[in-house]
């Protein structure tokens, strides 16, 4: 149901939530926002912006969305920035820093920043703040990754730039470093009415599995994520192999390829090597993925994994919980905000822990069903797009009177 309007959500969240949004929007007035990120497709940020932008516009907040341009060396550098900000030990050269700054400088010359609020997403376009010319508008850096233990050299380089923003937004207080600017925290969200999350006919689900040659003769355990070392797809294969010694099942790994992620091909090769010729392991790569098919894979699976080693939020967890599926997640980043261990899913720390969790859920269908039902209720209360709309409206009001770190609820 792409292109759903605001009032279509009443059936999901109730009319009171929609009324609250319209009242908040009336207080915001005719303010304007520009969103800037590094890719139009692939990854959770682009997915959210595709729906947040038109819905905010419908509420009367004029929002535009720009995507920066860069060459392959730039995206290789910013991928290493992403890893470094999440704690990977590595050394960066002055040439890498200069390349990063020069691409940001080039993009800043192409953009016009006249909106009341400029929201810059993640490290790739963060240095555009250095070229701010309109002193009246507010700039906010939205960081979707875990900055609790950043690479010291990289953070020494980036921190002075980040502190030029009027504020920063983090997914969790656990992610945020010490900064000399106000900080806000709010969660990402999923759209229950888009193709990736809406209800599907069982016949369509069957057809998707048949299309890709994945039999449903036994339980299917699935992880849907980029082929990224932090998502630990190799560890997923290892956990599956351990679990299958005790319970018969299949593994499905599904990933797409984002324009700003040059590392995925290398990780995919490692995954294929780990899987070998095992007929029960199915590995798919989409570029880009088809939302309806991703939806079908989640709904047609008995267990969903998100065995991340580092994580920003992991929208795939909320997506699977919304479908009532039991989810096993790495106890990192924003996953514990979604999975309350033993209540809305299972949290794990190791390959062996993930293997045991797979066995537990497949051997205890009543437990799996209960976790899925509880998880869906949690997503309805906290992680739907209507909650995110509310937080953006509150942000516009909060920036008028910044008071340090707050949670926009």
N, C-alpha and C positions, 0 to 999 in steps of 0.2 A: 504493500500500500504506500509506495513512494509518493511524496507530495501531499501527505495528510495534513489537514489544517488543524489549528489548535483545538477546536471544539470536537474533533474526532477522538480526542484523548479522554473525553468525559466518561466514556464507557469503561475505561481502564482505571483511571485515578479518582473519578467522581467529580461532580460539578463544582464542589467547593474549592478544589485545587485550581481549576480553571478560573473561577471568579477571583481568587486571591491573586493570580498572575495578572489579570486585567487591571485590578486595583493598583498593584505595584507599578505596573507599566504607566498608569495615569500619573503617578507621582514622579516617575522618571522624566516624563515629557518627551519632547522630540529630539533627544540626544542621539548621537551617532557613534558607531564603533567600526574600527577596521581590525580584522583578524589577519595575521600574517604567520604562515608556516612554511615548511619545506617541500611538501608534496600534496598533490590533489587527490591521489589515490594510494591505498595501502597504509595500514596502520590505524590505530585508534583515533588519533588526532583528526585525520582527514575524515574519517567516518562520522565523528561527532559534529564537525563543522558543516558537513553536508546537510544536517538537519537543524542544528542550532541556528545557523544564519537565517534561513527562511522563516523559522518560527519567531525569532526575535523581531524580524521585519514585520511579521503579521501583528505583533504586539505594539507596533508603532515605533520601535527602536530601529533606526536605519543602520543596517550592518552590511559592510562589504568584506570580501575575502580575497586576499592576494597570496600568491605562491612565489617564493623567490626562485631565481634561476642560478644554477651552478654546474660546473663541469665535473667529470668523474673524480679528479684529484680532490676537489673541494668536498665531495660527499664521502670520500675515503677518510679525509681529515676529520669531518664532523662525526663520522661513525666512531672514530677513535676517541673523539671528544666525549661522545655518549658513553663509551666504555670507561673512559677515565673518570668521568663524573660519578660513575657508579662504583668507583674504587679500583679499577684495574691499574696495576703498576706498570708504567711505561714512561718513556722520556719523549718530550715533544721538542721539535727544533724551532728555531726562530723563523725559518722559511715556512713551516706549517702555520705558525701564528700569523705571519704576514699574508699568506694565501687566504686564510680565513677572513682576515680584516679586509683584504682587497675585494673579495666577492661580496661581502656585506656592503662595502662602500659603493660598488657598482650597482647593487640592487637599490640602495637608498636613493641613488640619483634617478632611478626609474619610477619610484613611487611618489605619490603626493599624499602627505599626511595632514589632512585638514579636519579629521574627525575629532570628536570630544575625547574618545578613549581609543588608544592603540594597544591591542593585545598581541604580543609577540610570543609565539609558542616554541619553547625548547631552545637548545643552544645554537642551532644552525643560523637563524637570523638575528641572534641576540645583540650583535654588535651594531645593528642599524640604529640603536639609540644614540650612538656616538655622532650621528649626523642629524639629530633632531634640530629643527629650525623654528617650529611653531612652539612658542613658550607657553601658550595657553592650554594646550591639550595635555591629557594625562597618559603616561605610558606604563603598562603593566607587563611584567615578564611572567608567562605561565609555564612553569616547569613541570613536566609530566613524569620525570624520572627521580630516582632516589639520590639526593645529594647529601646524605647523612655522613658519608666518609669519602669525599671526593679526592682524586689525585691532587696532591699538594701543589705541584708545579702548575698544573692546569688551572686549579682554582685561584692561585695567586695571579694568573693572567686574566681570568674571567671576572673575578669578584669586583674589581673596580668598575668594570662595565656594567655589571648587574646593579650595582649600587647607584647608578645614574637613573635608574627607573624610579617612578613614583611609588611602586609597590611590587611585590612578587606574590604569586599564587603557587601553593604546593598542594599535593593531593592529601598529605598527612603531616601532622606536626613532627612525626618521626623522620621525615624526609628533609626538613628544612635546616640549612646551616645558619649560623649567626650572620645577620646582615644589618646594615645601618638604615634600612628602609622598612616600612610597614610590610607585614606578611599576612596573607589571607589563605585559608585552607578550605577547599571544597572538592568533593568527589567528582570524577567523570561519571558518565551516565550512558545508558543505552536507550534506543528508541523502540518501544514495544510494537509500533505499527509499521516499521520498515521491513523490507523483504528478508532481512537477516533474522528477524525476531517474530514475525507474525505467524499465526496458526497456519498449518499446512495439512493438506489431505494425505492420508496414509499412502494412497496410490502414488502420489508425487514422490514421497520419501522412498518408496520401493523403487521407483523408476530411476532416481539419482544413484542409488547403490548399484543397481543393475548397469547403468551407463558406465560406471567406472570399474565394473568387474569385481565388486566387493560382496561376496556372499554373506547372507545374514543367517547362516545355518547354526551359528553359535554367537555368544555375546560379543559385542564390538566395544573396544576401549579406544577412545579417540583423544588426540590432542590437536587443537587447531591454533597455530601460532606461526609467526615468521620462523624461518630456519636461522636462528640466532643463538650464539653460545649461551646467552643468559636464559634462554627458554629451555635449555638442556634437552633437546630432542634425542641426543645420544643416550642420556640417562633414562629417558622414557623407554627407549628400545630395550635397554638393559633390565629395567624394572618389569617390563612385559615378559621378557624371557624367563625371569625368575618366577613370576606369578603363574605362567603357563605350565610350569612343572606340577602345579597343584589344581588348576582349574582351566578347562579348555576355553579359549577365547581368541579373538582376532585383534590386531592393532591397526589403527588408521591414523596416520600422520598427514595433516593437511596444512599447507602454508602458502602464502602469497608472497610476491616479490615487490617491494616498494622501490620507487625510483631513487630514494636517498639511502638505500642499503646495499652496498656493493659486496658485502661479506656473505650473503646467503648462499651463493653457489658453493663456496668452500665448506660451509657447514652441512649443506645437503649431501655433499660427497662423503663426509664423515658418517652421516646417518646411514647412507646406503651401504657403506662398508660394514658398519655395525650390524645392519639388518641381514646382510648376505643375501642368500636366495630363499629365505624363509617365506613359504607361501602364505603364512598367516599374517605377514606384515605388509601393509599397503601404504605406499608413500606417494603423495600427490603434491605437485607444485602448480600454482595458478599465478597468472600475471596479466591482469588482476583476477581476483577471485570473483565468483558469481554469488551474490548474497543469498539467493534462494537455495542454492546448492549447499552452502555452508550451514544454513538453517536446517536443511534436511539431514546433513551428516550429524549434527548435534542431536536432533530429535530421534534419529534412528540408532543412536548409540546407547548402550546400557550404562556406561561410565565415561565421564569426561575428565581429562587430566589437564592441569596447567602447572607442570613441575618446574617452575622458574627458580633460578638461583639468585637472580636480582630482578626486580620488577618495579614498574611505576605503579600501575593499578591492575592491569589485566582485564580489559573489557570482556574477554572471552569467558571469564568466570561468571560475570553477571549475565551474559547471554545464555550460558548453559543453565544457570540457576533459574532464570526466567522461564525456561522450558521444562522446569521440574526435574532436571537431571541431577543425579548425585555427582559432586565434583570433588576431586582430589587436587589440592593445590600446595605448592611450595609455601612454607611459612615465611614469606618475604614480601617486602613492599606493601602494596595495597591489598594483597590477597587476604590477609587476616581480617581486614575490615569487612570483607564480603563473606568469608568462610569462618563462622564461629565453630571451632573444632568440636565435632560430635553433635552439633545442632543443625547447622546449615551445610555441612560438608566435612571433609577430613583434611587436616594439615599435615604435611610431611617434611622431613629434613634431608632424607637420604634416598638413594635408589632402593635400598632394602625396605625402607618405610613405605615408599610408593608401591612396591610389590605387595607388601602385606595389606595395604589399603585396597588395592585392586581385588585381592582375594576376598577380603572381608565383605566388600560390597557385592561381588558376584555370588558369594555364598549366602548372603543375608539380604534377599530382595526386599523384605519388610523394612530393614534399616535403610536401604538405598532409597526406597519410596518416601520414607519419613524425612530424610535429609533433603530430598528434592522438593518436597512440599514446603518445608520450613525455609529453604533457600529462596523459593519463588516469593514468599511473603516478604522476606528481607529486601529483595530487589524492588518490589512494589513500593515499599516504604522509603527507600533511600537512594536507589540507583537508576531511576527512570528520568527521561529527558526533561520532564516537567520540573523536577527538582533542580536540574541544572539551569533551566531558564530562570527560576526564582533566584538562584545564586548570582547570575549575571546582573539581574535587575538590582539586587541588593548591593552588588559591587559598585554599580554606578552611583548609588546613593552613599555608600560608605566612603568612597573616595573624596566626597565633599568634606568629610570630617575624619581623616585617617587617625586611628588611635592604636597603632601597633598591631599585634597579631591577634586576629579573631577568626572564628569559624562562621562562615556564612551559611546559615541553615534556614 
